[in-house]
Amino acid sequence: MYRTHHCNELTINHINQQVTLAGWVQRIRKLGAITFIDLRDRYGITQLAFYEDADKETFDQANQLGREFVIQATGTVRERASKNPNLPTGDIEVVPHRLTVLNPSKVPPFTIEDETDGGEELRMKYRYLDLRRSPLKNNLLHRYRVGMEVRKYLDSLGFVDIETPFLIKSTPEGARDFVVPSRMHPGHFYALPQSPQTFKQLLMVAGFDRYYQIVRCFRDEDLRADRQPEFTQIDCEMAFVEQEDILQTFEGLLRHLLREIKGIDTGPFPRISYHDAMRLYGSDKPDIRFGMQFIDLTRSAKGSEFKVFEEAELILAINAEKCAHFTRKQIDQLAEYVKRPQIGASGLAWIKWDENGLKSSFDKFFTPEKLTHLAHTAGMQQGDLLLIMAGPAGKTRKALHELRMHLGQTLGLRNPDQFAPLWVLDFPLLEWDEETRRWHAMHHPFTAPKPEDIHLLDSDPGSVRANAYDLVLNGNEIGGGSIRIFDKALQNKMFKLLGFSEEKAREQFGFLMNAFEYGAPPHGGIAFGFDRLVALLGGQETIRDFIAFPKNNSGRDLMIDAPSYIDDQQLHELHITLKYAQ
């Protein structure tokens, strides 16, 4: 056999045993008549010690090795003279009497160490080498463990893992589809699924009342740190349930993961309405690891000659407790942060309460009494810094949310080892798009309205609440879902509200509508962003390092050079003619 033990397995209990190890040469240290080699495999590192006076032939062989050579070494386990407490194998070393080079290696383009000298683009090009490094290797093992715990939990509740198709029909709603031309049906295209949404609803009609799938999905959209063109969802659906059943079941899933992966029990998750989330945090995915809830000063701050306040639709503030020590330069840096084009705020006002009393950026417009009243209204204490933004309501909320998150990060309040989940409920069912002049589904067209709001669909669609829910963790949406429409008449009404003609609705979703005529049960579900969940449980918000072979920010795979052109013969077989801009 190639090996009797892994490189993380040998301890003081194996002394004087003969063993065979195999792996990669991570590091070589030549000290005259002794050569030490750190041998690495997936499991860890073991030190090999070659002594010239004990076995000159094997010693000479060892001195011909290079980094990342694949070798096999057979020898005796001995206690190390100089132990390494940072390694599980740090008490021992192996003294080989036989050494075999299984495969030599070119010098790697970057060091295969925890702290590497390789830039991101270079490491993505040689991803198979980067994956040898412990941080990425451990991330993938962490991903595997999270996946196994998800399966264990759902299996224990009677969920069935069922695969759904990857070659499906394109729909114009939602993000852009990746499309696949059909060779056998000229001019026709499949689409890769953005979600198995309709299929899991069909499985409920089919009687599989508890379905799940850890499934690959695809969206042709702009990329961010937490987004890839292909991503993984924990996709789930349940029949004969109401919203509370879904919340309890999948709150249980996240609590199970936090216990098993992190050793944490958060207790029951808090719940907040969409309206309150936007009012208090300016976001439908608030980070509640820290305070700084929004304070509405619209009424209190008006009544002066300060035009910024007088002309504003909304005046909001956050109270940064114990931050009165911020210098003018630090406050100006916060103002510059919110003026960036990505945020687009026009400025930032402030009140500081230090040992010298109250001071603000608008002192000349406010009497000391009015400034004191404003500070007390905001709940300030001595030592606090109040940061104020004013302007159009939507823009002001968004900008103050960005400032709150930035300040939370700056003050070290967004601790990745602290986990603060919550449910956001009662989303609007519809949102109006000024460009297209029509209603769009805030989640998707199959989301049911709250039963008590159905009567408003005809008279006031904008006030109808969705029977929908998002699960948020540390300021990141990790899951979202809804109770589905299972009544054909209500689904037709929804399609009509969304601007679908009867013909268009039948063309795109006729199969689902037909299924609803054969006894569709009440059902609902949820989908978790698996990549994002894995990253957060791993203490990070960037998903790329938790995916074996990710794309870069341009959607390219630098390792295999994809996407790429295909040859004319393939295009001809697919009945496609391309015209490239010169």
C-alpha positions in Angstrom: 0.0 0.0 0.0 1.1 3.6 -0.6 0.7 4.5 3.1 -0.1 3.0 6.5 -1.0 6.3 8.2 -2.0 9.8 7.3 0.4 12.7 8.0 -1.8 13.9 11.0 -2.1 10.6 12.7 1.2 9.7 14.3 1.7 10.4 18.0 4.0 9.4 20.9 2.1 6.1 21.0 3.6 5.1 17.7 7.3 5.4 18.7 9.5 2.6 17.3 6.8 1.5 14.8 7.6 1.2 11.2 5.2 3.3 9.0 4.8 4.4 5.4 3.6 7.9 4.6 2.9 9.6 1.3 2.2 13.2 0.4 3.7 16.4 -0.9 7.0 18.0 0.2 6.0 21.3 1.9 9.3 22.5 3.3 12.9 21.4 3.2 15.5 22.4 5.9 19.1 21.4 5.3 21.3 21.5 8.4 24.6 20.0 7.4 24.4 16.3 8.1 20.7 16.4 8.8 17.8 17.2 6.4 14.3 17.8 7.7 11.3 17.6 5.3 7.8 18.5 6.2 5.5 16.0 4.5 2.0 17.2 3.9 -1.2 15.4 2.9 -4.9 16.4 3.3 -4.9 15.5 7.0 -1.8 17.4 8.2 2.0 17.5 8.4 4.7 15.0 9.7 8.4 15.8 9.9 10.7 13.4 8.2 14.3 13.4 9.5 17.2 12.2 7.3 20.6 11.6 8.9 23.7 11.3 6.7 25.5 9.0 9.1 22.5 6.7 9.5 21.6 6.2 5.8 23.7 8.1 3.3 21.8 6.9 0.3 18.4 8.0 1.6 19.9 11.2 2.9 21.3 12.0 -0.6 17.9 11.3 -2.1 16.2 13.7 0.3 18.6 16.4 -0.7 17.5 16.1 -4.4 13.9 16.8 -3.6 12.0 20.0 -4.4 8.9 21.7 -3.0 5.7 19.9 -3.9 7.4 16.7 -5.0 5.0 13.7 -4.4 6.9 11.2 -2.3 6.5 8.0 -0.3 8.7 7.4 2.8 9.0 4.3 4.9 10.8 4.5 8.2 10.7 4.4 12.0 8.7 6.7 14.3 11.0 8.5 16.9 10.4 11.1 19.6 11.5 14.5 18.4 14.3 16.3 20.3 12.8 19.7 19.6 9.0 19.3 19.8 6.4 21.5 18.0 3.4 22.1 20.2 1.5 23.6 17.3 1.3 20.3 15.4 -0.7 17.2 16.4 2.4 15.3 15.2 4.8 17.7 16.9 6.1 15.1 19.4 7.4 12.7 16.8 9.4 12.5 13.6 9.8 9.7 11.1 13.3 8.6 10.2 13.0 7.0 6.7 15.1 4.1 5.4 13.3 4.1 2.1 12.3 7.0 -0.1 10.4 6.9 -3.4 9.7 9.9 -5.6 6.2 9.2 -6.9 6.2 12.3 -9.0 8.5 15.4 -9.3 7.1 18.9 -9.4 7.9 22.1 -11.1 8.5 25.0 -8.8 5.1 26.3 -7.8 4.2 29.9 -9.0 3.5 30.8 -5.3 4.3 29.3 -1.9 1.9 26.6 -0.7 1.7 28.0 2.8 -1.0 29.4 5.0 0.4 32.8 4.4 1.2 32.8 0.7 2.9 35.3 -1.6 0.5 34.7 -4.5 -1.9 37.3 -5.7 -5.6 36.5 -6.1 -5.7 36.2 -9.9 -2.6 34.0 -9.9 -4.0 31.7 -7.2 -7.3 31.4 -9.1 -5.4 30.4 -12.3 -3.7 27.7 -10.3 -6.6 26.9 -8.1 -5.6 23.2 -7.7 -2.4 24.4 -6.0 -4.2 27.0 -3.9 -6.5 24.3 -2.6 -3.5 22.5 -1.1 -3.1 25.4 1.4 -4.7 24.7 4.8 -7.1 27.8 4.8 -8.8 26.8 1.6 -8.7 23.1 2.3 -10.3 23.6 5.7 -12.9 25.8 4.1 -14.0 23.0 1.8 -14.0 20.5 4.6 -16.1 23.0 6.6 -18.5 23.2 3.6 -18.8 19.4 3.5 -19.5 19.3 7.2 -22.3 21.9 7.0 -23.8 20.0 4.1 -23.8 16.8 6.0 -25.4 18.4 9.0 -28.1 19.9 6.8 -28.9 16.5 5.4 -28.9 14.9 8.8 -31.4 17.4 10.2 -33.8 17.3 7.2 -33.6 13.5 7.0 -34.6 13.3 10.7 -37.8 15.2 9.9 -38.8 13.0 7.0 -37.6 15.3 4.1 -36.8 13.5 0.8 -33.9 14.5 -1.4 -35.3 14.6 -5.0 -33.4 15.9 -8.0 -35.0 18.3 -10.4 -34.0 19.1 -14.1 -31.1 21.4 -15.1 -32.4 21.9 -18.6 -35.7 23.8 -18.2 -37.7 26.6 -19.9 -36.6 30.2 -19.8 -38.8 32.8 -18.2 -38.3 36.6 -18.4 -39.1 37.3 -14.7 -36.3 37.7 -12.2 -32.6 37.7 -13.1 -31.3 36.8 -16.5 -31.2 33.1 -17.5 -28.2 31.3 -18.8 -29.5 29.7 -22.0 -28.5 26.5 -23.7 -29.2 26.0 -27.5 -30.8 22.7 -28.6 -29.1 20.9 -31.5 -32.1 18.7 -32.1 -34.6 21.6 -32.0 -33.2 24.4 -34.2 -33.9 27.9 -32.8 -35.1 26.5 -29.4 -33.2 27.0 -26.2 -33.2 25.5 -22.7 -32.4 27.6 -19.7 -30.4 26.6 -16.6 -32.5 27.0 -13.5 -32.3 30.0 -11.3 -34.2 27.9 -8.8 -36.2 24.7 -8.8 -39.3 26.7 -7.8 -42.0 25.3 -10.1 -40.7 21.8 -9.8 -40.8 21.7 -6.1 -44.3 23.0 -6.2 -45.2 20.2 -8.6 -43.7 17.7 -6.2 -46.1 19.0 -3.6 -49.0 18.3 -6.0 -47.4 14.9 -6.6 -47.8 14.1 -2.9 -44.1 14.4 -1.7 -45.0 16.6 1.2 -41.4 17.2 2.4 -38.8 17.8 -0.3 -35.3 19.1 -0.2 -32.3 19.4 -2.4 -28.8 20.9 -2.1 -28.9 22.1 -5.6 -26.8 24.0 -8.1 -28.6 27.2 -9.5 -27.5 29.7 -12.2 -28.1 33.4 -12.7 -26.5 35.6 -15.4 -26.1 38.7 -13.3 -23.4 41.1 -12.1 -21.2 39.6 -9.4 -20.3 40.6 -5.9 -18.3 39.1 -3.0 -21.3 37.1 -2.0 -22.5 36.2 -5.5 -21.4 33.8 -8.2 -23.0 33.0 -11.6 -23.5 29.4 -10.4 -24.3 28.9 -6.7 -25.8 26.4 -4.4 -29.1 26.5 -2.6 -30.7 24.4 0.2 -34.0 24.2 -1.5 -37.0 23.0 0.6 -40.8 22.7 0.3 -43.5 21.4 2.6 -47.2 20.6 2.0 -50.1 21.0 4.5 -48.3 23.8 6.3 -48.8 27.4 7.4 -46.2 30.1 7.8 -45.5 29.2 11.4 -44.7 25.6 10.5 -42.0 26.8 8.0 -40.5 29.2 10.5 -40.3 26.6 13.3 -38.8 23.9 11.0 -36.1 26.1 9.5 -35.3 28.0 12.6 -34.6 24.6 13.9 -32.2 23.9 11.0 -30.1 27.0 11.6 -30.1 26.4 15.4 -28.9 22.8 14.7 -26.1 24.1 12.5 -25.0 26.7 15.0 -24.9 24.0 17.8 -23.1 21.4 15.7 -20.7 23.6 13.8 -20.1 26.5 16.3 -21.2 25.0 19.6 -23.7 27.9 20.1 -27.3 27.9 21.1 -28.9 31.3 20.3 -32.3 30.4 21.7 -35.5 31.4 19.8 -34.9 33.9 16.9 -36.4 37.4 17.2 -38.9 38.5 14.5 -39.4 41.9 12.9 -41.7 43.1 10.2 -40.3 44.5 7.0 -41.8 47.9 7.8 -40.0 48.0 11.2 -36.8 46.7 9.7 -36.8 49.6 7.2 -37.9 52.1 9.8 -35.2 51.1 12.4 -32.3 50.0 10.2 -33.0 51.2 6.7 -32.5 47.6 5.4 -34.6 44.4 5.1 -31.6 42.4 6.3 -30.5 44.3 9.5 -27.4 43.3 11.5 -28.6 43.2 15.1 -25.2 42.3 16.6 -25.1 46.0 17.6 -27.5 48.8 18.3 -27.6 52.2 16.6 -31.2 52.0 15.6 -32.5 54.9 13.5 -33.9 57.9 15.4 -36.5 59.9 13.5 -35.8 63.6 14.2 -38.0 65.0 11.3 -40.3 66.9 13.6 -37.8 67.8 16.3 -35.1 69.1 14.0 -37.3 71.5 12.0 -38.0 75.1 12.9 -34.7 76.8 12.2 -33.0 78.5 9.3 -30.9 75.4 8.6 -32.2 74.6 5.0 -30.8 71.1 5.0 -33.3 70.1 7.7 -36.1 72.4 6.7 -36.2 71.1 3.1 -35.8 67.4 4.0 -38.5 64.9 3.6 -36.9 62.8 6.4 -34.3 63.5 9.1 -32.7 60.4 10.7 -29.9 59.9 13.1 -27.9 57.1 14.7 -26.3 57.5 18.2 -22.7 56.3 18.3 -22.4 55.8 22.0 -19.1 56.7 23.7 -17.8 58.2 20.4 -17.6 61.8 21.3 -13.8 61.4 21.2 -14.0 61.3 17.4 -11.8 64.1 15.9 -13.1 66.4 13.2 -10.9 64.5 10.8 -12.6 61.2 11.7 -16.0 62.7 11.3 -15.0 64.2 8.0 -13.9 60.8 6.9 -17.4 59.4 7.7 -18.9 62.2 5.6 -16.7 61.4 2.7 -17.7 57.7 3.0 -21.4 58.5 2.5 -20.6 60.9 -0.3 -19.1 58.1 -2.4 -21.0 57.5 -5.7 -22.1 54.1 -4.4 -24.1 55.8 -1.6 -24.6 59.3 -3.0 -25.4 61.2 0.1 -24.9 65.0 0.0 -23.4 65.3 3.5 -23.5 64.4 7.2 -24.5 66.5 10.2 -23.5 65.8 13.7 -23.8 66.6 17.4 -21.0 65.8 19.8 -21.5 65.8 23.6 -18.1 65.8 25.4 -16.8 67.2 28.6 -17.2 70.7 27.2 -20.9 70.3 26.5 -22.8 70.0 23.3 -21.3 71.0 19.9 -22.8 70.5 16.4 -22.0 71.1 12.8 -25.0 73.4 12.6 -24.5 75.5 15.8 -25.1 78.8 14.1 -28.6 77.8 13.2 -29.7 76.3 16.6 -29.9 77.9 19.9 -28.3 76.0 22.8 -31.8 75.2 24.1 -32.9 73.8 20.8 -29.7 71.8 20.5 -30.2 70.4 24.0 -33.7 69.4 23.2 -32.6 67.6 20.0 -29.9 65.7 21.9 -32.4 64.6 24.6 -34.9 63.6 22.0 -32.3 61.4 20.4 -31.5 59.8 23.8 -27.9 61.1 23.9 -25.7 60.9 26.9 -22.4 62.7 27.7 -19.7 61.0 25.6 -22.0 60.2 22.6 -21.8 61.3 19.0 -25.0 61.7 17.0 -24.7 61.4 13.2 -27.6 62.9 11.2 -28.7 62.6 7.6 -31.5 64.4 5.9 -33.2 64.3 2.5 -35.6 62.1 0.4 -36.9 59.3 2.6 -35.7 56.3 0.6 -32.2 57.7 -0.2 -31.7 58.8 3.4 -32.6 55.4 4.9 -30.3 53.7 2.5 -27.4 56.1 3.1 -27.7 55.9 6.9 -27.9 52.1 6.7 -24.5 52.1 4.9 -23.1 54.5 7.5 -24.4 52.4 10.3 -22.8 49.2 8.9 -19.5 51.0 8.2 -19.4 52.5 11.7 -20.2 49.1 13.2 -17.3 47.6 11.3 -15.0 50.5 12.2 -15.8 50.1 15.9 -15.4 46.3 15.9 -19.0 45.7 16.6 -19.5 43.2 13.8 -17.8 40.3 15.5 -17.7 37.3 13.0 -17.7 34.9 16.0 -21.1 36.3 17.3 -24.2 35.1 15.6 -27.5 37.1 15.6 -30.2 35.6 13.5 -33.7 37.0 13.0 -36.8 36.6 10.8 -38.0 39.4 8.7 -41.8 39.1 8.0 -44.7 40.8 6.2 -42.9 42.0 3.1 -44.9 43.9 0.5 -46.3 41.5 -2.0 -45.7 43.8 -5.0 -43.4 46.7 -5.8 -44.1 49.3 -8.5 -41.5 49.8 -11.2 -41.5 53.3 -12.7 -39.6 52.4 -15.7 -41.9 49.6 -16.9 -45.0 51.2 -15.3 -46.2 48.0 -13.8 -46.2 45.9 -10.6 -43.5 43.4 -10.0 -43.5 40.5 -7.5 -41.2 41.4 -4.7 -40.4 37.7 -4.3 -41.8 35.7 -7.2 -45.2 35.3 -8.9 -46.2 32.3 -6.8 -46.0 34.0 -3.4 -49.4 34.0 -1.6 -50.7 37.3 -0.1 -51.6 37.4 3.5 -55.2 35.9 3.7 -56.5 39.1 5.4 -55.1 41.2 2.6 -56.4 39.4 -0.4 -59.4 41.7 -0.7 -57.0 44.6 -1.3 -55.6 43.1 -4.5 -58.3 44.8 -6.6 -58.4 48.2 -4.8 -54.9 48.8 -3.3 -52.3 46.3 -4.5 -49.4 48.2 -3.1 -50.6 47.7 0.5 -51.0 43.9 0.2 -48.5 42.0 2.4 -46.9 38.8 1.3 -47.1 35.6 3.2 -43.3 35.6 2.9 -40.3 35.5 5.3 -36.5 36.0 5.1 -34.0 34.6 7.5 -31.2 37.0 8.2 -27.9 36.3 9.9 -25.4 39.1 10.8 -26.7 41.5 8.2 -26.9 38.9 5.4 -30.0 37.3 4.0 -29.3 33.6 4.1 -32.7 32.3 3.3 -36.1 33.4 2.0 -39.4 31.8 1.1 -43.1 32.0 1.2 -46.4 30.3 1.5 -47.4 29.6 -2.2 -50.5 30.3 -4.1 -52.2 26.9 -4.7 -55.6 28.2 -6.0 -55.8 28.6 -9.7 -58.1 31.6 -9.6 -55.8 33.5 -7.2 -52.8 32.6 -9.3 -54.5 34.0 -12.4 -55.3 37.2 -10.6 -51.7 37.5 -9.6 -50.5 37.0 -13.2 -52.9 39.7 -14.3 -51.6 42.1 -11.7 -48.1 41.5 -12.9 -49.0 42.3 -16.5 -49.1 38.8 -17.9 -51.7 38.3 -20.6 -53.7 35.1 -20.3 -51.9 33.8 -23.3 -48.4 34.6 -21.9 -49.3 33.1 -18.5 -50.5 29.9 -20.2 -47.4 29.8 -22.4 -44.9 30.1 -19.5 -46.7 28.5 -16.6 -49.5 26.5 -18.1 -48.0 23.2 -16.8 -48.2 24.6 -13.2 -51.7 25.9 -13.7 -52.9 22.6 -15.1 -51.4 20.8 -12.1 -53.3 23.1 -9.7 -56.5 21.6 -11.2 -55.7 18.2 -9.9 -55.8 18.7 -6.1 -52.9 21.0 -5.2 -52.4 21.0 -1.4 -51.6 24.1 0.7 -47.8 24.4 0.6 -44.8 26.6 1.2 -41.1 26.6 1.3 -37.8 28.3 1.7 -34.4 28.3 0.0 -31.1 29.0 1.8 -28.0 30.4 0.0 -25.7 27.6 0.9 -22.5 29.3 -0.1 -23.3 32.4 2.0 -24.4 30.3 4.9 -21.2 28.2 4.8 -19.1 31.4 4.6 -20.8 33.1 7.6 -20.5 29.9 9.7 -16.8 30.0 8.7 -16.4 33.6 10.0 -16.3 35.3 6.6 -18.7 37.1 4.3 -16.9 36.4 1.0 -18.1 33.1 -0.5 -15.4 32.5 -3.1 -12.9 30.9 -0.7 -15.6 28.3 0.3 -16.2 27.1 -3.3 -13.7 24.7 -4.9 -13.6 26.3 -8.3 -15.2 29.8 -8.3 -15.4 32.5 -11.0 -13.7 35.8 -10.6 -15.5 39.2 -10.4 -15.9 39.2 -14.2 -17.6 35.7 -14.2 -14.5 34.1 -15.7 -12.8 30.8 -14.7 -9.1 31.8 -15.0 -8.0 28.2 -14.5 -9.8 26.6 -17.5 -10.2 29.9 -19.4 -14.0 29.9 -19.5 -16.2 31.2 -21.0 -14.5 30.7 -24.4 -15.3 30.6 -28.1 -16.6 27.5 -29.7 -15.6 26.4 -33.2 -17.7 26.9 -36.3 -18.6 23.3 -36.6 -20.3 23.3 -33.2 -22.1 26.6 -34.0 -23.3 25.0 -37.3 -24.6 22.0 -35.5 -26.5 24.3 -33.1 -27.9 26.3 -36.0 -26.3 29.5 -34.6 -24.7 32.3 -36.6 -22.7 34.8 -34.6 -21.6 38.3 -35.6 -18.7 39.6 -33.6 -18.0 43.3 -33.3 -14.6 44.2 -34.7 
